[in-house]
Amino acid sequence: MSSSALLALPLELRDLIFTHATSEDPYNAHAVRDSTAYRIKRIPIGTSARWQWQAHHTAHPAIPEYLCLSLTSRQLQGEIARFLTRPDRVPDEDDSAKLSILLEYPKLFTTWTRLPLPPDKTTTIEITLRVNHIFHPAYMSHGAQNALLSAVSDTLKKYIYHGPHLSRPSALRSPLHLELVRITVTPLGGELDENYGHRFVEQQIETLFVNFVAVLKRFCRSGLPWGWIDAFEVRMEGGKEGGWERVPVTSNLWDEEDFMLFQHGGYNCECILFHFVLLILREKADVLDRGFGGYDGRSA
């Protein structure tokens, strides 16, 4: 008989405890226990030799508080994994992971604030892009040199290949896939209003956001995110309209000019090459299937 009072309870009662632990209660929501120890990676902004980010990713993996139960025993680890992925589980209204990216050029800090599901079950990530020092010259670049896009794309690429532990040295066995990435651009004002005037701050914020959306659309048309992200939605907090603007990622009908712009701009395409191989294999399988006339080995 188990010496643990929790494990001594019937499975139905333990499921009720897991339901409470993963609820939206403000006192035990999907808060992430993060570390203050960072691993720093330098990210060039496009091909610029002058501007680059110093990305600060936590050295230890971010663990949702409710998953701390799974660290107590292998039995609980298996039960919680079963609970989160069971077919009859009623999902939360919002099952998206939430990530905060703080940009204080040249420093970039990433912090997970919500991880409701395992990475392979997560389909949506909401990113809050908090931009400080908005008058810094690094933000004035255009095209593939866009500072906001380079920060977002490199962080997402880290997630696709390494999961929420962005500083993990080894890659996952297979890349992750996201159906939607929602980005809210939030400028950090404060003393800027006093130094530059509220009107100039608003104009600069609007300019940064418009340039970011324009280059994001070209990035999606380039086809480089194809296979790992289906679409983006972007908005600016406190903007005039305040709604989401959807930017779909094209499949194999990308724009060659945009493809070359970002390919030569320092954006690699491991994912798209991986999916090219899959497409070729599928096409060959279809050809073979048509060649055999759909013969399945059974006599007529």
Stockholm file with secondary structure:
# STOCKHOLM 1.0

chainA/1-300         MSSSALLALPLELRDLIFTHATSEDPYNAHAVRDSTAYRIKRIPIGTSARWQWQAHHTAHPAIPEYLCLSLTSRQLQGEIARFLTRPDRVPDEDDSAKLSILLEYPKLFTTWTRLPLPPDKTTTIEITLRVNHIFHPAYMSHGAQNALLSAVSDTLKKYIYHGPHLSRPSALRSPLHLELVRITVTPLGGELDENYGHRFVEQQIETLFVNFVAVLKRFCRSGLPWGWIDAFEVRMEGGKEGGWERVPVTSNLWDEEDFMLFQHGGYNCECILFHFVLLILREKADVLDRGFGGYDGRSA
#=GR chainA/1-300 SS CCSCTTTTSCHHHHHHHHHHHTSCCTTSSSCEECCSCEEEEEEESTTCSSCEEEEEEESSCCEEGGGGGGGSCHHHHHHHHHHHHCTTCCCCSCCCEEEEEEEETTEEEEEEEECCSCGGGCCEEEEEEEEECTTSGGGGCCGGGCHHHHHHHHHHHHHHHHTTCTTCSSCCSSCCCBSEEEEEEEECCTTHHHHHCHHHHHHHHHHHHHHHHHHHHHHHHTTTTTTTBCEEEEEETTCSSCCCEEEECCSSCCCHHHHHHHHTTTCCCHHHHHHHHHHHHHHHHHHHHHHTTTCCSCCC
#=GC SS_cons         CCSCTTTTSCHHHHHHHHHHHTSCCTTSSSCEECCSCEEEEEEESTTCSSCEEEEEEESSCCEEGGGGGGGSCHHHHHHHHHHHHCTTCCCCSCCCEEEEEEEETTEEEEEEEECCSCGGGCCEEEEEEEEECTTSGGGGCCGGGCHHHHHHHHHHHHHHHHTTCTTCSSCCSSCCCBSEEEEEEEECCTTHHHHHCHHHHHHHHHHHHHHHHHHHHHHHHTTTTTTTBCEEEEEETTCSSCCCEEEECCSSCCCHHHHHHHHTTTCCCHHHHHHHHHHHHHHHHHHHHHHTTTCCSCCC
//
